[in-house]
Amino acid sequence: MIAKISGGRSTAGLIRYLFDTKKAKDHTDPHLVASWDGFAPDPGRTTDGFDVTKKLLVADLDLHVKQAERLGRAPERHVWHCSIRAAETDRHLSDEEWADIARRIVAATGIAPDGDPDGCRWVAVRHAPDHIHIAATKLRADLRTARHWNDYLTADRELAAIEKEYSLHQVVRGDRTAAKRPTRAEQEKAKRAGHDRTARERLRATVRTAVAAATSTEEFVRLLEHTDGVLVDVKHFPSGDVRGYTVALEGDTNGQQEPVWFSGSELAPDLSWPKIRTRLTATTRTSHPWHTVLAAAEYIPHALTHDDAPAAQAHITALAETLDALPLLAPTPYKEELRQAAAAFERASRSRVHAANQHAAHLRGAIKDMLRTSPPHGPDGTLLALLLDTIVLAVIATVRWHDLQRHDQQVASAHEALTRLQAVADRAAALPLATLTRVAPASDISQLHYARAVRVALPEHAEKILGAPDWAALAVVLARADADGRDPTEVLRKAADQRPLDDARHPARLLTWRIQQEIQRPPTPRPTPSAPATAPNPSTRRSHR
């Protein structure tokens, strides 16, 4: 169930709309299902004349308003209006059930608390099978204004309980950190212009990409200014310091043919100037961006399991910036799917938890440096495939973290992004895997040899690895590691130890990428009878972060 709450100045105007069946064609059989005392006059069930009864109802609702007006104490906007709509899949509720729901909502919101004889006057009108409207005046019998602060949240909380008790569809609820949805007018305007997204949504994606790429607030503004079709207006304090910015799309105008401007906070809560500045300040640059991004992305599942909430939220925010940047790095066939994944994950990037952004400074800095360098290992796409598989594991961990925090909307958004990312990761892996097995296929004998190493090193994952289509590619890289003087069993253990494989859909593929990266580093000589192994120096161990 969804509640929409608004205020107004005219009780008569609202009642006229609720009982109208001429202009509002979807209004059928309007009638009261409940009222403040159960005896309010019902224009939909009267024998005394519709207009007469409607006037009586308005007069009764406005009783305390008129009394307060004589004392000069009536608020200008004294009308409280709440519509409650059931989901399309819900059964049709009876009038008695809707009456119970209305009473619970006015009680929960403070309009008419349970057991309060001085509560506000209200009525619940039903003029369609799937929803009701509650009309109330905000003056109590003691002529005080009702205390209905935060009424949307309290109504939504009560509706969540009602959905469970009535076995109705349980709506995915948010925490008021979602970006503002496009209005119907914006959607219709985009449709007329032939766009599949509104101006607000297109600008939101553009600004997020600029944040992911920029290394400073100055560069952020420059990137927007050099984006085709985007207008930027930077606002300054009298001192000359920047206080904010607005953006618009060329050609998107209002009735006066002026650009329709959006501030950053109107695009999304985390795109305000102060929040962008904070994120860009929490950035650490690196000389090996691709490896830093991989290491930082691999660390995210560990961080979301073991770090505190502000640090975890920081890693999720930086992960979102990584997704925003990926379409700029990926080959053309993957760009659109990655854009859609980034757009879906946008909702999962925020919560009520305040991000301690310094915890993800290395990932954020590496993303920006990564955009300024080429992948270091050739055109076959191995590095991109590894990054995508690593990001998939990070998104799975994000879903789990939001679920534990009961962030329902974020869970749904992260799931949608995950589905898209998995599809892109599968496509991106096809070429490098095929290249591996075509250039240097492993013989049946060597595959049997390395299968024994898998069973020794990773017994809990062995059957899944050996039965996977990617096993042949893994055998190839194990053969290469063996030829370089590395123990295949230890190579497998080390690759698996980088991060657990429990969430990996394709553990053989993930191990292939990790080992391929590892064998490009200088090998550690195997111990021999004449040259016993020495203990490793802790200072030279590769960090898993």
N, C-alpha and C positions, 0 to 999 in steps of 0.2 A: 504494500500500500504506500502511496505517495501523498504527502500533504503539501499544499501550497497556501501560504498565509500572506495576507495583505491588509492594508488599512484604507479607510476612506472617510469622506465627510458627510455622505448622505445615506441614511438608513432607507429612506423611501426609494432611492435609486437602486440600491442593491436588491431590495425585495421585489421591485418591479422587474429587474433582470431575471431573478431566480424563478419567478412565476410566469415569465413571458413564453408563449408558445408560437407567436407569429413571426417575430424576427429571428428568434433562436429556434431553428427547425429541428434541432436535435433534442429539444426539451419536450418530453412526453409525460403526461399525467403528473405535473408538479404538485407536491403535497408535503405537509409536515410529517416527520417521523418521530420528532422529540422536541421538547421545549423546556425552558427553565423551570416551569411548574407543572407541565403536562396538560395545561388547559389553555394554551395560547390559541387565539382564533386562527383557523386554517382556511385560507382562500381557496385551496384546492379541494376542500371537502365541505363547503358551506352551502346552506340553503337560503342565506340572507343576501346573496348577491356578491359577486366576485370583488368588484371595486370597493364596496362598502367594507367587506371583511378585510381586504388588503390594507385599507386605511386604519382600521382598528388594530391590526397587527403592528403596523408601523408606530402608532401612538403608544401601544403597550411597550414596545421595545425602547422607545425614546423617553419613557416616563422619567427616568432618573437623569437623562440628559437635559430635559427641559427644566427640571428642578435645579440642576447645577448651573444652567444658563442664567436663571434668575439671580443666582448668587455670584455670577461672574466666575464660576469655577469649572466650566465645561471645556475640555480640550477641543481644538479645532477638528482634529481627525479622531472622531469618537467611534467609528465603525471598525469592527474586527471581523475579518472574513477568512474562513479556512475551508478549502475544498479538499476532500479526501477521496482518492480514486483507487479502486482495486485493480489488480493486474488482469490482463486480457484472459489469462488462463484460469483465473479464480472462478468459482461457482458464483451464481447470483445470490447475494445475501438477502434475507427477508427484512422487512421494515423494522421488526423488533431487534434484529441483529445490528442494523445500522443505528438504531436508537441507542443501543448499548455502547457502540463505538463512539458516537457523538458525546455521550455523557462522560466517557473516559477521557476524551480529548480535552473538553472544556475544563475538566478537573485537573488534568495533568499540566495544562498550560497556565493555570491560575485565573482563567476567566470565571469559572464557577467551581471553586474547590469543594470537595466532598464535605458535607456537614456544615457548610458556611451559609447561613440564612441570608447574608447580605451579598451573595455572589451576583455577578452581572446577569442581565437578561439575555437570552439567546434562543435561537430556534435552529433546527436542522431540517433542511429542505432536500427532498429527493425528486429529481426530475429526469432521471435516467437510471437504467438498471445497475450501472457499475460505479456510481459515485454519489456523494452527498455534498451539500454546502452548509457550513455552519455560519450563521449571521448573528453577531452579538454587538451590543453597545458596551463600551468599556467603562461606563460609570456604574459603580456598585450602589446598593441600596443606602449605604452610609455616605454616598456622594464622593467617595474616594475613587481614584482611577485604579483599575485592576493592575496588579503587579504580574505582568505576563512577559517579563524579560526572558530572552532566549527561548521564546515559545516554539520556534521551529524545531530546535533540538529536543525539547521535552515532548513535543508531539511526535516526532520521529521515533523517539525512544519508546513511547507508549505504543505506537503502531507496530514496532518490532515485536513487542510482547503479544499484541493482538493477533498478528500473523501466525505465531506459534499456537496460540490457544484455539484459533479458528481453523487451523490447518490450511492456511492460505500460502500463496507464493511468498517466499521470504526475500525481500528486496536486498540487493547488495548496497550496503550503506557506507557513507564516507565520513571523513573527520574534518570537513570544511577546509581541506587544503587542496581541493581539486581546482583546476582552471575553470573559469567561467564558461559555461556552455554557450554556443551560439544561439541567438534568439531566432524565433521563427522568421522574423523579417530578414535577418542576415542570411538564413538558409535559402529563402525564396530569392533573395537578391543574387546569391551565388548561382543558383539554378538558372536564373534568367540570363546570367552572363556566361553560362556554359562551363562553370567550374564545379568540380566535385567536392571542394572544400571552401568554407567561408573565408573572407579576408582575415578574420581573427585567427583562424586555424593556420592559414598559410604564413602569416606574420609570426605566429608563435614558433613554428618550425624553423623559420629563417633566423629568428633571434637566438633560439637555442643552438643552432649550428654555429652562429657567430661567437657565442659564449664558449663553445667547445674549442674553437680554433684560436681565439684571441689570447694573447699573453699579457694584455693590460687593458684598462678601460679605454685608453686612447685608441688602441688597435681595434677594440670591439666596435667603437663608433666608426672608424675608417672602413671596417669590413662591411658594415651596414650601408654606409654611404656609397660603396662601390658595388653593391648588389643591385642588379638590374631590376627596375620596377619598384624599388623601395625608397620611400621618402623618410628622412630622419630629421627630427627637430630636438636639439639638445637644450635643456633648460638650465639656467645659471642663477645662483644667488647674487645679490648685489656685490659680494666680495669677488665674484668671478668663478667661484667653485661650482662644479656641476651638481645640480640637485635632482636631475632626472632626465628622462628622454621620452619622446613619443615617436611612433612609427605609423606609416600609412602606405597603402599600395597605390601606385599611379593608376588613375582611372576609377578608383573606388571613391565616389563622391556622395555627398548628401543632397538634399533638395535644393540647396543654394550653390550646388556645383563646387563645393569646397571639399578637400580631402577628409576622409573619416579617420581621425587620429586615435591611436590606442596607446596608453601608457604601458610600461612594462608590466606593472602589477595587474592591469586589465587583461593582459595576455595569459599570465600565470603568476601565482604568488611568489615564485622564486625568480622571476624575471624583473623585479624592481631594481632600480639603480643601486641601492645600498647592498642588496643581496648579491648582485652580480659582482660588485666591487669586492665584497668579502671573499667570494669564491676565487676570483682572479688573484687576490693577494695570497691565498693559501695554495701556492703553486711552487713546486721544486723542479727545476730544469734538469735534464740528463743528457749525457753524450751517447747513450745507447737506448734510444726510445723504444724500439720494438721489443727488445729483451726486457726492458723495465715494465712496459705495459703487460707483457705476458706474465712476468713474475708477480706484478701487483694484482692482475686479474685472477691468477691462481690462488692468491692469498685471500680473496674476498670470502669464499666459503668458510675459511677458518675464522676470519674476523667476525662474520655474522653469527658464528657459534660461540665465540669466546670473548669478544670485546663488548664494552658497554654500549648502550643504545645510541648515544650521540656519535660514537666512533663508527658503529655499524651503519647509521644513517649517512654518515659522510662517505663511506665506501659505496653505498647505493647511489648517492648523488653523482659521484665520479663515474660509476658504471654507466649511468644515464648519459653523461657527457661523452663517454666512449662510444656508445651507440649512436649518438648524434653525429659523431665524427666519421663513423664507418662508411656511410655512403660516399664521402669524399675520397676514400681510399680504395674502395672496392671496384672491380671491373663492372662495366655497364650492365651486364645481365643480372647482377645482384643488387644494383642500386635501389630500385623501387621497393623491393621486398625489405631491404634494410631500413629504408625510410619509414615504411609502415611499422616495422618492429620498433624503431625508435619512438614513433608517435604513440604506439600502444604503451610502451614502457614509461612514457612521460608521466602518467598518473602514478606509477609505482615509485617514482623518484622522490616523492615528498610524503611527509607525514607530520604529525604534531611534534615529533621528536626533533629537537634542534640539532642540526648536524655540526659536529666538531670538525670543520673542514680540513684542519691541518693533518688529520690522520690519513687523508687520501691525497696529500700534496704531491707525492711522487707519481701516482697514476695520472693525476690531472696535468702535471707538467709533461709527462711522457707522451700523453695524447697530443698535446700541442706541438711537441718536437717531432712526433711521428708524422704529422701532416706536412712537415717540412723536409722529410727525407724519403728515400725510396726503400722498399723492402730489400734487405741485404742479401737475400739468397735466391736470386734468379726469378724467372717468369713463371715457374710451374705452379705457384700459388700455395706452396706448402706452409709458409708462414701465416698467410691469411687463414688457411684452413685450421691451423693450430689455434690461432687467436679466436676464431669463431667457436670451435669446440670448447675452449677455455671459458669464453663468455657464456656459453650455454650452461655450463656448470655453475657459474656465478649467478645467473638468473634463476636457476633452480633453487639455489641457496636463498636468494631474495624472496622467492615465493614462500619458502619455509619460514623465513624471519617475519615477514608481514603476517603470515597466518598465525604465528605465535603471539604477535602483537594485536591480533584481531582487527587488522586493517583490511576490511573486506574488499573495498574498491581496488586497493593496491594489489591484492592477490589476483583478482580477476584480470587486471591490466597486465601484470607480469606473466600470467598464464598465456594471454593472447600474444604477447611479445615472444615468449618462449616457443610457441608453436611456429611462428614465422622464422625465428632464428634457427630452429632445428632443420627446417626445410632448406634454408640457405646454406647451413653448414654441410648438409648432405650433398648438395649440388657442388659446393666449393671443394669438397674432398675428392670428388670423382676423378678429376684430372691428375692430381699428384699421386693418388693411389694407383691409378692405371699406369702412370709413367714409371713408378717404382717397379711394378711387377713385369712391365714390358721390357725395360732396359736391362734388368738383372734378375730374372726369375729364380727363385730358390728351388733347388731340386727336391724331389720327394724325400731323399735320404736326409738332406739338411733340415727339412721341415720336421722330420721325426726327431732329429737331434735337438732342435730348438723347442719342440713341443715338450720334451722332458724338462728343459730349463723353465718353461712356463709353469709346469706342474710343481716344480720344486719351489720356485720363487713366489708364485701366486696361486696356491692351491684353491683358495675360495673363489677365484675368478677364472680358473683354468678352462672349464668346460665352455663358458660363454666366449672366451677369447678364441679358443681353438675351433669353435663351431661358427665363427663369424666369417663373412665374406672378406673381411679385411685381414684375416690371418696371414694370407700369402704375403701381403705388403710388410706386415710386422716381421715375418721370417726373413725378408730381404734385409731390413735394417739391422736385425740381429746378426745376420751373416756379415754385414759390413762392420759392425762393432767387433765381432769376433776376429775379423781380418785385421782390425786396427790394434789388436792385442788386449781387448777388453773381455772380461768374463761375462757371457750372456746372462747368466743367472743374476749377477750383481747389477748389471745394466738394467734388467727388468725390475729388480727391487728398488733401485734408485729412482727409476722413472715413476714407479707406483708411489713411492714415498713423497714425491713432490706434492701430491694431494691425493686423498683416497679416491678410489675408482667406483665407490658405491653408487654414485648418482650418474655415472657415465652410461649413456645408451650404447656407445660403441667403444668399449674399453680397448679393444685391439687397435682401433684407429687412433685413439688418444695416445696410447703407448708408442705407436709408430711415430707420431709427430714429436713426442718428447725425446725419444731415443735419437731421432734424426738430428735434433738440435744438440743433443749431448755429444754425439760422435764428432761434431765439428770442433769440440774443445780438445786440447792436448790430452792424450790418454795417460792414465796412471799405470806404470808397468805392473804386470802380474807378478806375484811372489813366486820364486822358484826355489828348489832345494838349496842352491848355492847362494841365493840372495833372498833371505827372509824378509817378509813384509815389515815395514815400519809403520808405527801408529800415525794416523793422519794428523796434521797440524790443524787444530781447531780454527785458527785464524784464516786458513785457506778454504774452509768449507763453503760451499755455495749456500747462500741464504735462501730459505723457502719463501721468504717474503718477496 
